[in-house]
Amino acid sequence: FRRNAANNPLGYRRETFETLAEKAGFDNVLDYMKSPDYNPMLSQYLRKQSMEARADGAAACVVCPTELAYQFKQTPIEVIGVGNCVLDAIHPHMETRATKIAVDQAYAFAGITAEDVDLLLCQDFFLSSALLGAEVSGYIPEGQGWKYILDGRVEINGDKPLNTNGGRCHFGHAHAASGLADVYEAVKQMRGQAGTNQMKKIPKTTMLRGFGGGQNICVEILRTAE
């Protein structure tokens, strides 16, 4: 995801890990990533670079009936599915269960399956949250997220692009504005207007998973209007 942010003019953390490792005097990036000084452990599996980058920011969009949208120059992007779930924060595996419920609602609403999704933007306070959302939604096979990252399959031009803007950990997290910032990223990608961060295969169907307020999950599915 750091490479995605590095290519994004709006990204908050734009230096690649390779560049940071070189500046810090490391011969290879893995030694830098394991360094307790530059990337300390936060938990058993997470390090500092896997945590949200808090930043200032704002986002806006215009929402109107599809028939009205055709009157404007830009290609209309339709909302074809939505899903929502709120579970008590003390509920075991709350994020996993709530994501599954909201995703299934959105798929049923839109009449599609995970196989129809070309791009996933998944809220990630921590890196693991993006992988969890991708696996629970069926976008990536369960337990395979780490392999997809190592193989480059979640990068912009991989077969399962994920968080093309860099995600909260690298693009930056402006809290209330971040969900709509993902919508902005999705629409730009779907219109082929993402510039240096544009996917070669322009996505037709994009799914977004938001996670905030401690226990609120919201899923939207967007599709380019015919």
Contacts in CASP RR format, 6 or more apart in sequence:
PFRMAT RR
TARGET T0000
AUTHOR 0000-0000-0000
METHOD contacts of the structure
MODEL  1
FRRNAANNPLGYRRETFETLAEKAGFDNVLDYMKSPDYNPMLSQYLRKQS
MEARADGAAACVVCPTELAYQFKQTPIEVIGVGNCVLDAIHPHMETRATK
IAVDQAYAFAGITAEDVDLLLCQDFFLSSALLGAEVSGYIPEGQGWKYIL
DGRVEINGDKPLNTNGGRCHFGHAHAASGLADVYEAVKQMRGQAGTNQMK
KIPKTTMLRGFGGGQNICVEILRTAE
1 124 0 8 1.000
1 127 0 8 1.000
1 130 0 8 1.000
1 154 0 8 1.000
1 162 0 8 1.000
1 163 0 8 1.000
1 166 0 8 1.000
1 167 0 8 1.000
1 169 0 8 1.000
1 170 0 8 1.000
1 171 0 8 1.000
2 13 0 8 1.000
2 16 0 8 1.000
2 17 0 8 1.000
2 49 0 8 1.000
2 166 0 8 1.000
2 170 0 8 1.000
3 16 0 8 1.000
3 155 0 8 1.000
3 156 0 8 1.000
4 155 0 8 1.000
4 156 0 8 1.000
4 163 0 8 1.000
4 164 0 8 1.000
4 165 0 8 1.000
4 166 0 8 1.000
4 167 0 8 1.000
4 170 0 8 1.000
4 171 0 8 1.000
4 197 0 8 1.000
5 11 0 8 1.000
5 12 0 8 1.000
5 13 0 8 1.000
5 14 0 8 1.000
5 165 0 8 1.000
5 166 0 8 1.000
5 167 0 8 1.000
5 170 0 8 1.000
5 171 0 8 1.000
5 172 0 8 1.000
6 14 0 8 1.000
6 15 0 8 1.000
6 16 0 8 1.000
7 156 0 8 1.000
7 196 0 8 1.000
7 197 0 8 1.000
8 14 0 8 1.000
8 165 0 8 1.000
8 166 0 8 1.000
8 171 0 8 1.000
8 196 0 8 1.000
8 197 0 8 1.000
9 196 0 8 1.000
9 197 0 8 1.000
10 165 0 8 1.000
10 171 0 8 1.000
11 165 0 8 1.000
11 166 0 8 1.000
11 170 0 8 1.000
11 171 0 8 1.000
11 172 0 8 1.000
12 53 0 8 1.000
12 55 0 8 1.000
12 170 0 8 1.000
12 171 0 8 1.000
12 172 0 8 1.000
13 53 0 8 1.000
13 169 0 8 1.000
13 170 0 8 1.000
13 171 0 8 1.000
13 172 0 8 1.000
17 29 0 8 1.000
17 32 0 8 1.000
17 33 0 8 1.000
17 49 0 8 1.000
18 29 0 8 1.000
20 32 0 8 1.000
20 38 0 8 1.000
21 28 0 8 1.000
21 29 0 8 1.000
21 31 0 8 1.000
21 32 0 8 1.000
21 33 0 8 1.000
24 32 0 8 1.000
24 35 0 8 1.000
24 38 0 8 1.000
26 32 0 8 1.000
26 35 0 8 1.000
32 38 0 8 1.000
32 39 0 8 1.000
33 39 0 8 1.000
33 47 0 8 1.000
33 49 0 8 1.000
39 47 0 8 1.000
39 48 0 8 1.000
39 49 0 8 1.000
40 47 0 8 1.000
40 48 0 8 1.000
41 47 0 8 1.000
42 48 0 8 1.000
42 50 0 8 1.000
42 51 0 8 1.000
45 128 0 8 1.000
46 126 0 8 1.000
46 127 0 8 1.000
46 128 0 8 1.000
49 169 0 8 1.000
50 126 0 8 1.000
50 127 0 8 1.000
50 128 0 8 1.000
50 169 0 8 1.000
51 125 0 8 1.000
51 126 0 8 1.000
51 127 0 8 1.000
51 169 0 8 1.000
52 124 0 8 1.000
52 125 0 8 1.000
52 126 0 8 1.000
52 168 0 8 1.000
52 169 0 8 1.000
52 172 0 8 1.000
52 173 0 8 1.000
53 168 0 8 1.000
53 169 0 8 1.000
53 170 0 8 1.000
53 171 0 8 1.000
53 172 0 8 1.000
53 173 0 8 1.000
54 172 0 8 1.000
54 173 0 8 1.000
54 174 0 8 1.000
54 175 0 8 1.000
55 172 0 8 1.000
55 173 0 8 1.000
55 174 0 8 1.000
56 174 0 8 1.000
57 174 0 8 1.000
57 177 0 8 1.000
57 181 0 8 1.000
58 174 0 8 1.000
58 177 0 8 1.000
59 174 0 8 1.000
59 177 0 8 1.000
59 178 0 8 1.000
59 179 0 8 1.000
59 180 0 8 1.000
59 181 0 8 1.000
59 183 0 8 1.000
59 184 0 8 1.000
60 180 0 8 1.000
61 180 0 8 1.000
61 183 0 8 1.000
61 184 0 8 1.000
61 187 0 8 1.000
66 76 0 8 1.000
66 78 0 8 1.000
66 225 0 8 1.000
69 76 0 8 1.000
69 225 0 8 1.000
70 76 0 8 1.000
70 225 0 8 1.000
74 191 0 8 1.000
75 190 0 8 1.000
75 191 0 8 1.000
75 224 0 8 1.000
75 225 0 8 1.000
76 224 0 8 1.000
76 225 0 8 1.000
77 186 0 8 1.000
77 187 0 8 1.000
77 190 0 8 1.000
77 191 0 8 1.000
77 222 0 8 1.000
77 223 0 8 1.000
77 224 0 8 1.000
77 225 0 8 1.000
78 222 0 8 1.000
78 223 0 8 1.000
78 224 0 8 1.000
78 225 0 8 1.000
79 220 0 8 1.000
79 221 0 8 1.000
79 222 0 8 1.000
80 109 0 8 1.000
80 110 0 8 1.000
80 111 0 8 1.000
80 112 0 8 1.000
80 205 0 8 1.000
80 221 0 8 1.000
80 222 0 8 1.000
80 223 0 8 1.000
81 106 0 8 1.000
81 109 0 8 1.000
81 110 0 8 1.000
81 219 0 8 1.000
81 220 0 8 1.000
81 221 0 8 1.000
82 105 0 8 1.000
82 106 0 8 1.000
82 109 0 8 1.000
82 218 0 8 1.000
82 219 0 8 1.000
82 220 0 8 1.000
82 221 0 8 1.000
83 102 0 8 1.000
83 103 0 8 1.000
83 105 0 8 1.000
83 106 0 8 1.000
83 109 0 8 1.000
83 218 0 8 1.000
83 219 0 8 1.000
83 220 0 8 1.000
84 102 0 8 1.000
84 105 0 8 1.000
84 216 0 8 1.000
84 217 0 8 1.000
84 218 0 8 1.000
84 219 0 8 1.000
85 97 0 8 1.000
85 98 0 8 1.000
85 99 0 8 1.000
85 101 0 8 1.000
85 102 0 8 1.000
85 105 0 8 1.000
85 216 0 8 1.000
85 217 0 8 1.000
86 98 0 8 1.000
86 215 0 8 1.000
86 216 0 8 1.000
86 217 0 8 1.000
87 94 0 8 1.000
87 97 0 8 1.000
87 98 0 8 1.000
87 215 0 8 1.000
88 94 0 8 1.000
88 215 0 8 1.000
89 214 0 8 1.000
89 215 0 8 1.000
91 97 0 8 1.000
91 215 0 8 1.000
94 215 0 8 1.000
95 129 0 8 1.000
95 132 0 8 1.000
95 211 0 8 1.000
95 217 0 8 1.000
96 132 0 8 1.000
96 136 0 8 1.000
98 215 0 8 1.000
98 216 0 8 1.000
98 217 0 8 1.000
99 132 0 8 1.000
99 133 0 8 1.000
99 136 0 8 1.000
99 137 0 8 1.000
99 209 0 8 1.000
99 211 0 8 1.000
99 217 0 8 1.000
99 219 0 8 1.000
100 136 0 8 1.000
100 137 0 8 1.000
101 217 0 8 1.000
102 209 0 8 1.000
102 217 0 8 1.000
102 218 0 8 1.000
102 219 0 8 1.000
103 136 0 8 1.000
103 137 0 8 1.000
103 138 0 8 1.000
103 207 0 8 1.000
103 209 0 8 1.000
103 219 0 8 1.000
105 219 0 8 1.000
106 207 0 8 1.000
106 219 0 8 1.000
106 220 0 8 1.000
106 221 0 8 1.000
107 113 0 8 1.000
107 114 0 8 1.000
107 221 0 8 1.000
109 221 0 8 1.000
110 221 0 8 1.000
110 223 0 8 1.000
112 205 0 8 1.000
112 221 0 8 1.000
114 137 0 8 1.000
114 138 0 8 1.000
114 139 0 8 1.000
116 205 0 8 1.000
117 137 0 8 1.000
117 139 0 8 1.000
117 205 0 8 1.000
117 206 0 8 1.000
117 207 0 8 1.000
117 221 0 8 1.000
118 161 0 8 1.000
118 201 0 8 1.000
118 203 0 8 1.000
118 204 0 8 1.000
118 205 0 8 1.000
118 206 0 8 1.000
119 161 0 8 1.000
119 162 0 8 1.000
119 164 0 8 1.000
119 186 0 8 1.000
119 189 0 8 1.000
119 190 0 8 1.000
119 199 0 8 1.000
119 203 0 8 1.000
119 205 0 8 1.000
119 206 0 8 1.000
119 207 0 8 1.000
120 134 0 8 1.000
120 137 0 8 1.000
120 139 0 8 1.000
120 160 0 8 1.000
120 161 0 8 1.000
120 162 0 8 1.000
120 163 0 8 1.000
120 206 0 8 1.000
120 207 0 8 1.000
120 208 0 8 1.000
120 209 0 8 1.000
121 162 0 8 1.000
121 163 0 8 1.000
121 164 0 8 1.000
121 165 0 8 1.000
121 167 0 8 1.000
121 182 0 8 1.000
121 185 0 8 1.000
121 186 0 8 1.000
121 206 0 8 1.000
121 207 0 8 1.000
121 208 0 8 1.000
121 209 0 8 1.000
122 129 0 8 1.000
122 130 0 8 1.000
122 133 0 8 1.000
122 134 0 8 1.000
122 137 0 8 1.000
122 162 0 8 1.000
122 163 0 8 1.000
122 208 0 8 1.000
122 209 0 8 1.000
122 210 0 8 1.000
123 129 0 8 1.000
123 130 0 8 1.000
123 168 0 8 1.000
123 178 0 8 1.000
123 179 0 8 1.000
123 182 0 8 1.000
123 209 0 8 1.000
123 210 0 8 1.000
123 211 0 8 1.000
123 212 0 8 1.000
124 130 0 8 1.000
124 163 0 8 1.000
124 167 0 8 1.000
124 168 0 8 1.000
124 169 0 8 1.000
125 168 0 8 1.000
125 173 0 8 1.000
125 211 0 8 1.000
126 169 0 8 1.000
127 169 0 8 1.000
129 211 0 8 1.000
130 162 0 8 1.000
130 163 0 8 1.000
130 167 0 8 1.000
131 140 0 8 1.000
131 145 0 8 1.000
131 146 0 8 1.000
131 149 0 8 1.000
133 139 0 8 1.000
133 209 0 8 1.000
134 140 0 8 1.000
134 145 0 8 1.000
134 154 0 8 1.000
134 160 0 8 1.000
134 162 0 8 1.000
135 141 0 8 1.000
135 142 0 8 1.000
135 143 0 8 1.000
135 144 0 8 1.000
135 145 0 8 1.000
136 142 0 8 1.000
137 207 0 8 1.000
137 209 0 8 1.000
137 219 0 8 1.000
139 160 0 8 1.000
139 162 0 8 1.000
139 207 0 8 1.000
140 148 0 8 1.000
140 154 0 8 1.000
140 160 0 8 1.000
140 162 0 8 1.000
145 154 0 8 1.000
148 154 0 8 1.000
148 160 0 8 1.000
152 158 0 8 1.000
153 159 0 8 1.000
153 160 0 8 1.000
154 160 0 8 1.000
154 161 0 8 1.000
154 162 0 8 1.000
154 163 0 8 1.000
155 161 0 8 1.000
156 164 0 8 1.000
156 197 0 8 1.000
156 198 0 8 1.000
156 199 0 8 1.000
156 200 0 8 1.000
157 199 0 8 1.000
157 200 0 8 1.000
157 201 0 8 1.000
161 199 0 8 1.000
161 203 0 8 1.000
163 171 0 8 1.000
164 185 0 8 1.000
164 189 0 8 1.000
164 194 0 8 1.000
164 197 0 8 1.000
164 199 0 8 1.000
165 171 0 8 1.000
165 181 0 8 1.000
165 182 0 8 1.000
165 185 0 8 1.000
165 197 0 8 1.000
166 172 0 8 1.000
168 178 0 8 1.000
171 181 0 8 1.000
172 178 0 8 1.000
174 181 0 8 1.000
179 208 0 8 1.000
179 210 0 8 1.000
182 208 0 8 1.000
182 210 0 8 1.000
183 208 0 8 1.000
183 220 0 8 1.000
183 222 0 8 1.000
185 194 0 8 1.000
186 203 0 8 1.000
186 206 0 8 1.000
186 208 0 8 1.000
186 222 0 8 1.000
187 222 0 8 1.000
188 194 0 8 1.000
188 195 0 8 1.000
188 198 0 8 1.000
189 198 0 8 1.000
189 199 0 8 1.000
189 202 0 8 1.000
189 203 0 8 1.000
189 206 0 8 1.000
190 202 0 8 1.000
190 203 0 8 1.000
190 204 0 8 1.000
190 206 0 8 1.000
190 222 0 8 1.000
190 224 0 8 1.000
191 202 0 8 1.000
191 224 0 8 1.000
192 198 0 8 1.000
192 202 0 8 1.000
204 223 0 8 1.000
204 224 0 8 1.000
205 221 0 8 1.000
205 222 0 8 1.000
205 223 0 8 1.000
205 224 0 8 1.000
206 221 0 8 1.000
206 222 0 8 1.000
206 223 0 8 1.000
207 219 0 8 1.000
207 220 0 8 1.000
207 221 0 8 1.000
207 222 0 8 1.000
208 219 0 8 1.000
208 220 0 8 1.000
208 221 0 8 1.000
208 222 0 8 1.000
209 217 0 8 1.000
209 218 0 8 1.000
209 219 0 8 1.000
210 217 0 8 1.000
210 218 0 8 1.000
210 219 0 8 1.000
211 217 0 8 1.000
211 218 0 8 1.000
END
